[in-house]
Amino acid sequence: MVSLKELWNDEFACREWFLPGNSCCAGCGLEIALRWAMKALGPKTALVTPASCLNVVIGLWPKTAPDFPFTNMAFAAGAAAATGFDAAFKAKAHRFPEGPWKEMTSLVFAGDGGTTDIGLQGLSGAAERNSDIIYVCYDNEAYMNTGIQRSSSTPHGAKTTTTPFGKQRYKKDVPRIMEAHDIPYVATASISHPLDIYEKFKKAKDIKGCRYIHILAPCPPGWGFPSEDAIEIAKLAVKTGFWILYEVENGIKTLSKPSKPLIDPSKRLPIIEYVSKQKRFSGISEKTLIELQEENDRQWNRIINELKCQEMRTNSE
């Protein structure tokens, strides 16, 4: 993993591209995710974001927080707009080969509502075309900007304003859906491991085609925990195995360093260690807690079986 000394010597990493003074809530996972993504990508990045918290925290001119090109977009159109950006950059690069256009990265930063629900069709279309974009879902697991309504990314048992007794359905596995599109790069990340975020964006920057990164971004007011605990909550999501960190490069899946030891179930903390620190799970029944733990174990068993099958295929070739 990259060291802090190496970051200090990186001209982009030692700067802030999403500036202080924005209106993010204290402890906002979105801000941490975007800051570290931009440290890897640098200023030659054009970001488009569909309707989300990010639209409203950037600030009004002349106090805008992004120190890079930034465009607000309609809820369903993030992936389509980024595809248009990339086409424009390639056309510019053809006409003006000495210009900066061929170095531009087309980036989407969308919430779970704009990704797993309203933006999924556009995202699937971009993936099917293998558009040369990086699409990021910063996942705070509900529609936080409009009143903490449930999304298809909200976990089973979590309370929102539209699921006051806890959500009945399970979380939609969008990274797995993106794997099925056979795009060159899919990864999961968490704000608890910023160097992992940095490395994955560095890698994604150098890959051509559609790349998808799904980042766990805890929301203190929406999840119900003190703002100073945001990193600890995200760490618990990883340590319990509730959030699995991995990469899929050209169809080859590998667990990321923080999640590798958790192949052994005895190394995972019980799910209750994670959910008990969030008010959105207050009053959760023993039945629902058992269901969450069983679903978590199923997810791990599926990934472990995938890794075994992958190894068998490699050995037979």
Phi and psi in degrees as a GROMACS rama.xvg file:
@    title "Ramachandran Plot"
@    xaxis  label "Phi"
@    yaxis  label "Psi"
@TYPE xy
-58.8049  144.143  VAL-2
-95.9311  161.62  SER-3
-64.1347  -32.129  LEU-4
-63.2741  -41.455  LYS-5
-64.3675  -38.7578  GLU-6
-61.6101  -39.9981  LEU-7
-62.4167  -29.7348  TRP-8
-88.0923  -2.4727  ASN-9
-90.0341  122.897  ASP-10
-63.1153  -26.5469  GLU-11
-87.9775  -40.3586  PHE-12
-67.0573  -29.3107  ALA-13
-84.4719  4.62129  CYS-14
-115.157  158.919  ARG-15
-101.897  124.695  GLU-16
-102.552  -21.7068  TRP-17
-107.104  106.883  PHE-18
-82.7  157.39  LEU-19
-62.5591  161.913  PRO-20
91.9298  2.16559  GLY-21
-76.1995  173.727  ASN-22
-101.667  26.362  SER-23
-62.1225  148.055  CYS-24
-64.6176  154.159  CYS-25
-59.149  133.431  ALA-26
77.7058  14.1701  GLY-27
-64.966  124.688  CYS-28
-67.5992  -32.6558  GLY-29
-56.6878  -48.2463  LEU-30
-60.9819  -44.0524  GLU-31
-62.8146  -43.873  ILE-32
-61.857  -47.5521  ALA-33
-67.3814  -40.5683  LEU-34
-57.8741  -46.0181  ARG-35
-75.6629  -31.3485  TRP-36
-62.3738  -44.7017  ALA-37
-72.3507  -26.23  MET-38
-62.3567  -32.001  LYS-39
-83.1268  -37.4608  ALA-40
-86.7755  -35.093  LEU-41
80.8225  -179.702  GLY-42
-74.4919  -16.6241  PRO-43
-84.792  55.244  LYS-44
-132.588  128.287  THR-45
-105.092  115.151  ALA-46
-102.141  133.446  LEU-47
-119.864  135.448  VAL-48
-131.241  126.997  THR-49
-73.8191  173.681  PRO-50
-48.5708  125.502  ALA-51
-176.938  -179.748  SER-52
-55.7837  -37.2101  CYS-53
-61.5553  -30.7744  LEU-54
-61.61  -34.1714  ASN-55
-100.351  -7.26452  VAL-56
-100.742  -3.03853  VAL-57
-74.4202  -22.1289  ILE-58
87.7594  157.602  GLY-59
-90.1463  146.826  LEU-60
-57.651  137.731  TRP-61
-96.9077  23.238  PRO-62
-111.121  33.5595  LYS-63
-69.3388  140.268  THR-64
-81.2605  -35.0963  ALA-65
-73.2951  129.677  PRO-66
-101.166  46.3928  ASP-67
-163.084  163.936  PHE-68
-59.3829  131.624  PRO-69
-141.744  130.716  PHE-70
-130.905  128.101  THR-71
-79.8782  144.025  ASN-72
-140.488  160.102  MET-73
-62.425  155.023  ALA-74
-51.2266  -44.385  PHE-75
-92.1267  -0.834399  ALA-76
-111.75  14.2341  ALA-77
-59.4017  -51.3406  GLY-78
-66.4184  -38.195  ALA-79
-65.3903  -42.5662  ALA-80
-64.915  -42.4203  ALA-81
-64.1896  -36.2288  ALA-82
-61.8842  -40.4735  THR-83
-64.741  -41.07  GLY-84
-56.6193  -48.6303  PHE-85
-62.0013  -41.264  ASP-86
-61.5324  -40.2732  ALA-87
-65.5929  -41.8817  ALA-88
-63.622  -40.1544  PHE-89
-68.2244  -37.2231  LYS-90
-65.9201  -42.2864  ALA-91
-62.8697  -41.9521  LYS-92
-64.2669  -34.0988  ALA-93
-67.9442  -39.9839  HIS-94
-79.5418  -34.1789  ARG-95
-128.476  74.97  PHE-96
-62.6449  -19.5752  PRO-97
-87.0768  -6.03949  GLU-98
-81.9665  -176.531  GLY-99
-85.0318  -0.640987  PRO-100
-63.9678  -37.0645  TRP-101
-70.6008  -11.8898  LYS-102
-95.8569  -2.24222  GLU-103
-76.0325  142.744  MET-104
-109.233  130.496  THR-105
-96.3723  119.477  SER-106
-127.662  137.603  LEU-107
-111.982  133.173  VAL-108
-123.7  105.461  PHE-109
-127.761  150.582  ALA-110
-76.3349  178.759  GLY-111
-68.6553  -31.4484  ASP-112
-63.4465  -42.7557  GLY-113
-80.0049  0.00850781  GLY-114
-118.571  -61.0916  THR-115
-76.6553  -20.8618  THR-116
-114.829  -88.4311  ASP-117
-67.5547  -31.8391  ILE-118
-97.072  3.95153  GLY-119
-64.8063  -37.9066  LEU-120
-63.3444  -46.1177  GLN-121
-64.4868  -38.9755  GLY-122
-63.5277  -44.7704  LEU-123
-62.0481  -39.3085  SER-124
-63.4792  -43.3011  GLY-125
-64.4149  -38.5671  ALA-126
-68.2523  -40.6935  ALA-127
-63.8898  -35.4522  GLU-128
-79.2997  -12.5125  ARG-129
57.4982  44.6264  ASN-130
-57.4284  142.708  SER-131
-82.425  73.0641  ASP-132
-138.088  160.005  ILE-133
-107.409  120.859  ILE-134
-108.811  125.978  TYR-135
-118.617  131.144  VAL-136
-105.815  113.733  CYS-137
-90.1899  112.873  TYR-138
-100.558  102.981  ASP-139
-103.903  11.0944  ASN-140
65.7848  28.1573  GLU-141
-178.176  171.59  ALA-142
-83.2631  80.0664  TYR-143
-69.1143  -34.9842  MET-144
-70.888  -24.7097  ASN-145
-111.167  9.71915  THR-146
127.145  17.6827  GLY-147
62.019  48.2204  ILE-148
-85.195  155.145  GLN-149
-66.5001  147.74  ARG-150
-121.88  176.612  SER-151
-72.857  -3.99814  SER-152
-96.3421  -7.04676  SER-153
-66.1189  132.493  THR-154
-69.0298  156.804  PRO-155
-58.3099  130.375  HIS-156
90.835  -11.3779  GLY-157
-78.7189  137.898  ALA-158
-85.4682  137.531  LYS-159
-135.407  -179.863  THR-160
-69.4978  -18.9037  THR-161
-106.322  -3.31515  THR-162
-132  67.2001  THR-163
-65.4826  -16.4007  PRO-164
-107.577  10.5188  PHE-165
101.995  136.935  GLY-166
-68.9522  137.563  LYS-167
-85.6363  -34.438  GLN-168
-84.3318  165.169  ARG-169
-93.5565  164.806  TYR-170
-65.9181  135.99  LYS-171
-73.1618  131.3  LYS-172
-92.315  80.34  ASP-173
-69.149  -38.0405  VAL-174
-55.5862  -37.4251  PRO-175
-67.3932  -37.7598  ARG-176
-62.3857  -39.9795  ILE-177
-69.2  -33.3563  MET-178
-58.1798  -39.5193  GLU-179
-66.5987  -16.1176  ALA-180
-82.373  -5.08718  HIS-181
57.2577  42.3876  ASP-182
-84.0298  161.737  ILE-183
-70.3975  -21.4725  PRO-184
-151.303  127.378  TYR-185
-133.114  137.113  VAL-186
-148.15  153.478  ALA-187
-113.403  153.472  THR-188
-151.049  171.609  ALA-189
-146.407  145.55  SER-190
-65.9425  -13.183  ILE-191
-70.8452  -16.1373  SER-192
-130.12  75.4643  HIS-193
-63.4018  -33.1457  PRO-194
-67.9047  -31.8828  LEU-195
-65.681  -42.1081  ASP-196
-58.2355  -48.9143  ILE-197
-57.0425  -49.1049  TYR-198
-63.7861  -38.7244  GLU-199
-69.2273  -36.4443  LYS-200
-72.6988  -35.2266  PHE-201
-59.447  -44.7543  LYS-202
-65.164  -46.6392  LYS-203
-61.6749  -34.6105  ALA-204
-59.2324  -34.3652  LYS-205
-91.8832  1.17293  ASP-206
-99.4066  140.094  ILE-207
-95.4705  146.833  LYS-208
105.466  -170.757  GLY-209
-80.9636  126.474  CYS-210
-124.022  139.269  ARG-211
-128.605  128.236  TYR-212
-128.661  126.942  ILE-213
-113.31  115.418  HIS-214
-113.062  127.533  ILE-215
-73.6743  122.359  LEU-216
-130.837  83.8134  ALA-217
-54.4967  145.983  PRO-218
-118.785  105.642  CYS-219
-53.9022  -51.1223  PRO-220
-70.2504  -33.1014  PRO-221
-76.6845  -32.3343  GLY-222
-93.9228  -22.0105  TRP-223
82.3807  63.4282  GLY-224
-149.233  158.654  PHE-225
-61.6027  140.991  PRO-226
-58.6585  -31.3271  SER-227
-72.2516  -7.60866  GLU-228
-98.4428  8.52024  ASP-229
-57.8044  -46.0664  ALA-230
-67.2304  -40.5395  ILE-231
-64.2984  -40.1172  GLU-232
-62.3014  -43.5438  ILE-233
-64.889  -36.7302  ALA-234
-64.1799  -41.2927  LYS-235
-64.5725  -34.284  LEU-236
-60.4503  -38.3449  ALA-237
-75.4771  -44.5058  VAL-238
-66.5886  -30.6617  LYS-239
-81.5997  -10.5422  THR-240
81.6141  4.24863  GLY-241
-63.8395  -32.6485  PHE-242
-122.399  112.481  TRP-243
-96.7346  127.36  ILE-244
-94.703  124.752  LEU-245
-157.917  170.325  TYR-246
-131.456  150.43  GLU-247
-128.57  108.167  VAL-248
-110.29  114.611  GLU-249
49.3469  43.8978  ASN-250
87.0973  -4.70292  GLY-251
-100.129  118.682  ILE-252
-95.0506  136.149  LYS-253
-137.013  138.827  THR-254
-75.0049  141.084  LEU-255
-76.3305  159.166  SER-256
-51.5625  -45.1402  LYS-257
-64.4269  -26.4746  PRO-258
-96.6765  -14.7719  SER-259
-56.4109  -45.9426  LYS-260
-63.6933  -19.6438  PRO-261
-79.4892  0.928637  LEU-262
-55.7577  -34.7157  ILE-263
-79.965  112.903  ASP-264
-56.4861  -28.5484  PRO-265
-68.7045  -15.6244  SER-266
-86.8125  -10.9417  LYS-267
-88.0071  135.922  ARG-268
-71.3259  152.06  LEU-269
-62.8298  145.498  PRO-270
-54.6275  -32.8162  ILE-271
-60.9716  -25.6916  ILE-272
-62.4262  -30.0973  GLU-273
-87.2736  -53.0551  TYR-274
-71.5197  -27.2843  VAL-275
-68.6873  -14.0366  SER-276
-97.7838  11.0138  LYS-277
-128.245  128.946  GLN-278
-65.8213  -23.4296  LYS-279
-65.3882  -18.1249  ARG-280
-104.332  11.5639  PHE-281
-62.523  138.434  SER-282
74.521  12.8028  GLY-283
-61.6231  136.829  ILE-284
-76.7113  158.136  SER-285
-61.0029  -36.8089  GLU-286
-61.1688  -46.7651  LYS-287
-66.5549  -38.4723  THR-288
-62.3027  -42.6172  LEU-289
-63.5283  -41.1373  ILE-290
-62.0196  -41.1443  GLU-291
-62.0894  -44.8191  LEU-292
-64.047  -41.3662  GLN-293
-66.5315  -39.3075  GLU-294
-64.7452  -40.294  GLU-295
-60.7006  -44.1469  ASN-296
-64.4344  -37.5521  ASP-297
-63.7888  -42.6225  ARG-298
-59.6473  -43.4884  GLN-299
-66.0942  -43.1258  TRP-300
-61.9123  -38.2269  ASN-301
-62.9601  -46.6642  ARG-302
-65.2569  -41.7985  ILE-303
-61.1275  -42.2929  ILE-304
-65.4602  -38.3314  ASN-305
-61.5495  -43.4777  GLU-306
-65.0562  -38.4535  LEU-307
-65.3188  -45.6228  LYS-308
-63.0478  -39.0752  CYS-309
-62.4272  -42.5394  GLN-310
-65.654  -39.9923  GLU-311
-63.0642  -41.7608  MET-312
-62.6647  -42.5752  ARG-313
-63.36  -42.1639  THR-314
-68.8895  -27.6566  ASN-315
-84.3014  -12.4861  SER-316
